[in-house]
Amino acid sequence: MKVKNISLIDGQFVYAGIITDTGIINVEAEISSIIPIHIESAVWKATGEDASCYIAQHFDAVRGLITQELAQMAE
């Protein structure tokens, strides 16, 4: 998996496109310095169908990718 694109809105919300082996997932997440990243929604870009099951199975990897990308943006 890798991040296709990522946007940070108001320093609190993340919109990311995650490239997987089966397609691209659009992820919306909330970030905070107090709690870990909370994924609000995840949908397959091609179909608009819910991708929550895929995200749940790969949660640590997705959260790690988003965290890494945000750290690179802050540099």
Secondary structure, 3 states (H helix, E strand, C coil): CEEEEEEEECCCEEEEEEEECCEEEEEEEECCCCCCCEEEEEEECCCCCECHHHHHHCHHHHHHHHHHHHHHHHC
